[in-house]
Amino acid sequence: MIIRTVKGLTFDDVLLAPRRSPIRSRSQVDVSTRLTNTLRLAIPILSANMDTVTEWRMATAMARAGGLGILHRFMTIEQQVKQVTKVKRAQGLMVENPYTVAASASVAEAEQLMTQHEVGGLIVVDGNKKLVGLVTRRDLLLAPDTVQTVAQAMTPADHIVTVGPSVTSAEARELLYSHRLEKLPVVDREGNVVGLITSRDVVRVEHRSTASVDARGRLLVGAAIGVGPGEVKRAAALLEAGADVLVLDIAHGHADHCIAMVRQLRHDFPEAQLVAGNVATAEGARDLAEAGADAIKVGIGPGSICTTRIVTGFGVPQLTAIMDAVRGLREAGLTTPVIADGGIKSSGDLVKALAAGADTVMIGSLFAGCEEAPGAPVIRDGQKVKVIRGMASLGAAIGRRAAEQGDESAEDQEDWDKVVPEGVEAVVPYRGEVAEILHQLVGGLRSGLSYGGAHTIEELQQTAEFIEITSAGVRESGPHDVRKL
Ligand code: XMP
């Protein structure tokens, strides 16, 4: 038996000492970060894979803001695949189902359609959606009166440059530029028109630099998986649907079966970006990274709705857990990034987590009250609130069984009093759109970097100096000796 006498610390136990700063304005700092060694995000924030936090609406909003949502796994494979697809369809390089016209239509009809839909061109298709030509306003502008039909005015298919559905924005840019084109119809293998890329779309995708997008301009999305028997199948289906990151998420990630699963996933899907967790020690982080994880999720028991520490006696205060995990990785010569998961109550905690060595943070309860979180708000004691539940709570266990069996009466089927929950169900205030909260968090982070004299998160990590504070220091840190409005 060992007793470690160096204190385990969490966010409220410390402050960061301000440093001389060359930064004059918050706009001079860069808050981008790495999620894995190959995937960067404009902001270092993920929404938690909890069924009261992240489904497709939250994931879409998170990626639009430059972060990432991790879809929870407490649904069937088909349902989770559908969620991934919804995020991937929300925005992209190509316009799906572009406006079309028949070759036999009159020029006047084509003009009227372009005006109605406010577009500068129409794809000409036959009755089977096969590409026949392209007609633009410019084609019609100077056409003589003898040109009466679209067939006469259009550029025919054999003169049109087309691309396949998996074209990247760089490839589209090159084709549009080298052929001096404005529009690229997207055609599948059978010759069916499935989309349209315009030069404006390419510019939009490339310039909306803060959104998290893939090479095709679609929003990034992560999805959680477990270690059970069907989970390799789930991983394959999610990747096939376009998930950009898989998060192997179990309560005690430093377990032989979790390490074995990381190895198997690494072997089966060598290209996939794979996050694994949760762990709270140097050895846990190192073992998962050595098994092949691309990022390590750290946090045993810091979450707002967690009772793991009370029920089991296990856990490590979160600031120490982050520092230990990072140290374990670096001492083993590994550059694997760390995700600090749980316990973030404010932008100050976010800054502290990053300064301690985390590259990103994962947030549950702060986002559970958002409009985009699953479930509708309810009124409790005159206040608008939303529900959050720990994924190891009794309510989540019942909900999970009901979802797996597609049966609402799961509550009656199981001897639920034998379950030992490690989480609670609670309510949080309704907080409006997640973009607002992200704005506050990122604003606080920018200020934090300027107090730390750091232009980037990496610089903050290199120079941060923490000071342990007393309970009097904690009291002094919040509003005090005033009556809050
Ligand atoms: P916050 O503090 O942001 O934490 O709400 C979110 C994280 O909490 C973890 N989580 C749990 N931990 N029992 C636990 O011990 C649970 O039932 C539970 N549910 C979620 C999870 O890591 C999440 O991201």
Residues whose N, C-alpha, C, O or C-beta is under 5 A from the ligand:
A	BS01	XMP	A48 G301 P302 G303 S304 I305 C306 T307 T308 D341 G342 G343 I344 M362 I363 G364 S365 R389 G390 M391 A392 S393 E422 G423 V424
